[in-house]
């Protein structure tokens, strides 16, 4: 089992989040929501999913990976103006949402 998957569509933010985690492979697996790397990686203890734009890629990612993520803690990174929409679309509790992006 990996410790953490970080998923973000913005490569610069993805790199920053990976650096902030302080983890390295094999404990950390990171990539965009369309990346093939997650299909081969061990399921994570936690997933940090950055959501932005229309959220379509992120919703699709969670749908495709649902079985692999069923025992993973989920944290959604959202900008303050998107929090209510993220709660609704992702059926997320306030505890699963981290407001503001680094």
Order of alpha helices (4+ residues) and beta strands (2+ residues): beta-alpha-beta-alpha-beta-alpha-alpha-beta-alpha-beta
